[in-house]
Amino acid sequence: QVQLVESGGGSVQAGGSLRLSCAPSGYTYMTYCMGWFRQAPGTEREGVATIYPGGSAPNYADSVKGRFTISQDGPPNNTLYLQMNNLKPEDSAMYFCAAGPPGPGGVFCSDTIGRRGTTFDFWGQGTQVTVSS
């Protein structure tokens, strides 16, 4: 059973940076598409960044492109990261990391951007990001 533990959230002013981390256990490298999702109060969860098994071919929501970077360490750590720069108040949300099958040709990785991530099987508990203006 894959378990995911996020860390790195916090409160920053607009224009600031944060780096989120997600430490997996019970995880086999090169098996899962990994992603970061966020959910603000009163909104649906949305995928903001995903990465293919092995840490290649990142995908980003338009709202974070050029500001956020998803990456993943190789074994033995396999830690997933989300570097967030030039943060804006609208980035405030609970951020979740998740793992799931990539699907045929990696379609579940790319198509989950902006969506709830229903193809992702394993989820962390979330870490809060608050950006003040």
C-alpha positions in Angstrom: 0.0 0.0 0.0 1.4 3.3 -1.1 1.5 6.0 1.6 2.2 9.7 0.9 3.2 12.3 3.4 3.3 16.0 2.4 5.2 18.8 4.1 6.4 22.3 3.4 3.2 24.3 3.4 2.9 27.6 5.2 2.0 31.3 5.0 3.9 33.6 2.7 3.3 37.0 1.2 2.5 37.4 -2.5 5.7 37.1 -4.5 7.2 34.6 -2.1 8.2 31.0 -2.6 7.5 27.7 -1.0 8.7 24.2 -1.7 6.3 21.3 -1.0 7.6 17.8 -0.5 5.9 14.5 -0.6 7.6 11.4 0.8 6.2 8.1 -0.5 6.5 4.7 1.2 5.4 1.3 -0.1 6.2 2.8 -3.5 7.9 1.4 -6.6 9.7 3.9 -8.7 8.8 4.1 -12.4 5.3 2.7 -11.6 3.0 5.7 -10.9 2.1 9.0 -12.4 2.7 11.5 -9.5 0.8 14.7 -9.2 0.0 17.8 -7.1 -3.5 18.9 -6.6 -5.1 21.8 -4.7 -8.4 22.6 -3.2 -9.5 26.0 -1.9 -12.7 26.3 0.2 -15.8 26.1 -1.8 -14.0 24.9 -4.9 -13.4 21.5 -6.5 -10.0 19.9 -6.3 -7.9 20.5 -9.3 -4.7 19.0 -10.7 -2.0 21.7 -11.0 1.1 19.6 -11.9 1.8 16.0 -12.8 4.9 14.0 -13.8 5.3 10.7 -15.6 6.7 7.6 -14.0 10.4 8.1 -13.5 10.1 11.9 -13.2 9.8 12.9 -16.8 7.5 15.0 -19.0 5.9 17.4 -16.5 2.4 18.9 -17.1 1.1 22.1 -15.6 -2.1 24.0 -15.3 -2.0 27.3 -17.2 -2.5 29.2 -13.9 0.8 27.9 -12.5 2.9 27.5 -15.7 6.2 29.4 -15.4 5.9 29.7 -11.6 5.6 26.1 -10.3 8.0 23.3 -11.0 7.3 19.6 -10.3 10.2 17.2 -9.8 11.0 13.9 -8.3 14.1 12.3 -6.7 15.1 8.8 -7.8 15.5 5.9 -5.5 15.9 5.4 -2.6 14.1 8.6 -1.6 11.5 9.0 -4.5 10.4 12.2 -2.9 8.1 14.4 -5.0 8.5 18.2 -4.9 6.6 21.2 -6.0 8.7 24.4 -6.1 6.3 27.3 -6.1 7.6 30.8 -7.0 6.0 34.2 -7.4 3.0 33.0 -5.3 -0.3 34.8 -5.6 -3.2 35.0 -3.2 -5.2 32.8 -5.6 -2.7 30.0 -5.0 -3.9 29.7 -1.4 -5.4 26.2 -0.9 -4.8 22.8 0.6 -2.2 21.0 -1.5 -2.3 17.2 -1.9 0.2 14.9 -3.6 -1.2 11.8 -5.2 -0.1 8.7 -7.1 -1.9 6.7 -9.7 -1.5 4.5 -12.8 -0.2 6.4 -15.9 -2.8 4.9 -18.2 -2.3 4.1 -21.9 0.5 6.3 -23.2 0.5 8.3 -19.9 -3.0 9.8 -20.6 -3.9 9.8 -17.0 -0.9 12.0 -16.2 -1.6 14.6 -18.9 -5.4 14.6 -18.8 -5.7 15.1 -15.0 -4.5 18.8 -15.2 -7.4 20.9 -14.1 -9.4 17.9 -13.0 -10.2 16.2 -9.8 -7.8 13.3 -10.2 -10.2 10.4 -10.1 -7.7 8.1 -11.7 -5.3 8.6 -8.8 -5.5 5.9 -6.2 -3.2 7.1 -3.4 -3.4 10.5 -1.6 -1.6 12.3 1.1 -3.3 14.2 3.9 -2.6 17.6 2.5 -0.5 20.6 3.4 -2.0 24.2 3.7 -0.6 27.0 1.6 -1.7 30.6 2.4 -0.6 33.5 0.4 -1.4 37.0 1.6 -1.5 40.1 -0.5 
